Amino acid sequence: MCGRLSQYDGIHDFVAALSMSNALVNHTGNLPFERYNAAPSTQLALFHQEGQHLHADMVRWGWRPHWAKDRAAPINARVEKVAHGPFFRAIWPRRAIIAINNWFEWVDEGGAKKQPYLIRRRDLAPIFCAAIGQYPNAEHSLGEHDGFVIITADSAGGVVDIHDRRPVTLSPDLAQEWLNLATPKERAEQMVLLQGEPTGDCQFFCVRAGNGLPPGRP
């Protein structure tokens, strides 16, 4: 991922698509988010589960452990390493979902500037991206070190023409299982390694200046 995404629906639209029966503890408001080109460090709505409740909080996109002061906070974590490397060890058990409407990639097509592409689901449904992070819970309120990263995998199919990495996206059923505190860490790892949604469910559009989003790729 190049680091831009859209989250413009409201939290209740995302909850309806997620189809969770858990009571919602909502700290994000009830209006549409209207974030059409969200950048790293933006506060975005993040789902996580605490006890029997689904929580929605505004959390910064990007996280690093307290000891990694010599680098910028990553916004993504590679699925091949996230469960076992030291960098994300503290937050690997702290699973979350970020629901988005689409994301963007920039491609070098030989012009003066890279060409942006918008990627979304063919059915226009929300995209549930697997994430991990440090966020408010029963043990602490929102803090300056809170943040989250999106788990990414190798691209496949048509999307590989746009970028070599993509977010790991989960079906609503798997997103619920990912959020469930009772899901073992070993099972969670297998889900993001092997059960992410296929890229064939996605479509991408070339974004042309002044023309909005065209109906298809030229």
MOZI-V253099 format. One record per pair of residues at least 24 apart in sequence whose C-alpha atoms are under 7 Angstrom apart, sorted by the first residue. I is the first residue (numbers start at 1). J is the second residue. D is the distance in Angstrom with one decimal. If there is no record, write none. Layout:
BEGIN
{{I | J | D} {I | J | D}}
END
This chain:
BEGIN
{{1 | 105 | 6.4} {1 | 165 | 5.6} {1 | 166 | 5.5} {1 | 167 | 7.0} {2 | 104 | 6.9} {2 | 105 | 5.3} {2 | 106 | 6.8} {3 | 39 | 6.2} {3 | 40 | 6.4} {4 | 37 | 5.8} {4 | 38 | 5.4} {4 | 39 | 5.1} {4 | 103 | 5.9} {4 | 104 | 5.4} {5 | 36 | 6.9} {5 | 37 | 5.4} {5 | 38 | 5.2} {5 | 102 | 5.9} {5 | 103 | 3.9} {5 | 104 | 5.8} {6 | 35 | 5.5} {6 | 36 | 4.3} {6 | 37 | 5.3} {6 | 38 | 5.9} {6 | 100 | 5.9} {6 | 101 | 5.5} {6 | 102 | 5.3} {6 | 103 | 5.9} {7 | 33 | 6.3} {7 | 34 | 6.4} {7 | 35 | 5.1} {7 | 36 | 6.2} {7 | 100 | 4.7} {7 | 101 | 5.5} {8 | 32 | 5.8} {8 | 33 | 4.7} {8 | 34 | 3.8} {8 | 35 | 5.0} {8 | 36 | 6.1} {8 | 101 | 6.9} {9 | 33 | 5.9} {9 | 34 | 6.7} {14 | 99 | 6.5} {14 | 126 | 6.6} {17 | 126 | 6.9} {18 | 172 | 5.1} {19 | 172 | 7.0} {20 | 176 | 7.0} {22 | 52 | 6.3} {22 | 53 | 5.3} {22 | 54 | 5.8} {23 | 53 | 5.2} {23 | 54 | 6.1} {24 | 53 | 5.9} {24 | 54 | 4.9} {24 | 55 | 5.8} {25 | 53 | 6.7} {25 | 54 | 6.1} {25 | 55 | 4.7} {25 | 56 | 6.3} {26 | 55 | 6.0} {26 | 56 | 5.0} {26 | 57 | 6.8} {27 | 56 | 5.8} {27 | 57 | 5.1} {28 | 56 | 6.3} {28 | 57 | 5.6} {28 | 58 | 5.9} {40 | 75 | 6.6} {45 | 98 | 6.7} {46 | 96 | 6.7} {46 | 97 | 6.0} {46 | 98 | 4.9} {47 | 96 | 5.5} {47 | 97 | 5.1} {47 | 98 | 6.2} {48 | 95 | 6.7} {48 | 96 | 4.7} {48 | 97 | 6.6} {48 | 179 | 6.1} {49 | 179 | 5.9} {49 | 180 | 6.6} {49 | 181 | 7.0} {59 | 135 | 6.7} {59 | 146 | 6.8} {59 | 147 | 5.6} {60 | 146 | 6.8} {60 | 147 | 4.6} {60 | 148 | 6.5} {61 | 147 | 5.7} {61 | 148 | 5.4} {61 | 149 | 6.3} {62 | 147 | 5.3} {62 | 148 | 5.2} {62 | 149 | 5.5} {63 | 146 | 7.0} {63 | 147 | 4.7} {63 | 148 | 5.4} {63 | 149 | 6.3} {74 | 149 | 6.9} {75 | 149 | 4.7} {75 | 150 | 6.4} {76 | 149 | 4.7} {76 | 150 | 4.6} {76 | 151 | 5.6} {76 | 152 | 6.5} {77 | 149 | 6.2} {77 | 150 | 6.1} {77 | 151 | 4.8} {77 | 152 | 6.0} {78 | 151 | 5.8} {78 | 152 | 5.1} {78 | 153 | 6.2} {79 | 151 | 5.7} {79 | 152 | 5.6} {79 | 153 | 5.6} {79 | 192 | 6.9} {79 | 193 | 6.4} {83 | 189 | 6.7} {91 | 132 | 6.1} {91 | 133 | 5.4} {91 | 134 | 6.3} {92 | 132 | 6.1} {93 | 185 | 6.7} {94 | 132 | 5.5} {94 | 133 | 5.9} {94 | 134 | 7.0} {95 | 131 | 6.0} {95 | 132 | 4.5} {95 | 133 | 6.7} {95 | 178 | 6.8} {95 | 179 | 6.0} {96 | 130 | 6.4} {96 | 131 | 4.9} {96 | 132 | 5.2} {96 | 133 | 7.0} {96 | 179 | 6.0} {97 | 128 | 6.1} {97 | 129 | 5.6} {97 | 130 | 5.1} {97 | 131 | 5.3} {98 | 128 | 5.9} {98 | 129 | 5.3} {98 | 130 | 6.8} {98 | 131 | 6.6} {99 | 126 | 6.1} {99 | 127 | 5.5} {99 | 128 | 4.6} {99 | 129 | 6.2} {100 | 126 | 5.7} {100 | 127 | 5.2} {100 | 128 | 6.6} {101 | 126 | 5.1} {101 | 127 | 6.0} {105 | 162 | 6.7} {105 | 163 | 6.7} {107 | 162 | 6.2} {116 | 206 | 6.3} {116 | 207 | 5.6} {117 | 204 | 6.3} {117 | 205 | 5.3} {117 | 206 | 4.6} {117 | 207 | 5.5} {118 | 204 | 5.4} {118 | 205 | 5.2} {118 | 206 | 6.5} {118 | 207 | 6.7} {119 | 202 | 6.6} {119 | 203 | 5.8} {119 | 204 | 4.3} {119 | 205 | 6.6} {120 | 202 | 5.5} {120 | 203 | 5.7} {120 | 204 | 6.4} {121 | 201 | 5.8} {121 | 202 | 4.4} {121 | 203 | 6.1} {122 | 201 | 5.9} {122 | 202 | 5.3} {122 | 203 | 5.6} {127 | 169 | 6.5} {128 | 169 | 5.3} {128 | 170 | 5.6} {128 | 175 | 6.8} {129 | 167 | 6.2} {129 | 168 | 5.7} {129 | 169 | 4.4} {129 | 170 | 6.4} {130 | 168 | 5.8} {130 | 169 | 6.0} {130 | 170 | 6.8} {156 | 199 | 6.3} {157 | 199 | 6.3} {157 | 200 | 6.6} {159 | 199 | 6.6} {168 | 192 | 6.4} {168 | 196 | 5.5} {169 | 196 | 5.3} {169 | 197 | 5.5} {170 | 196 | 5.2} {170 | 197 | 5.6} {171 | 197 | 6.7}}
END
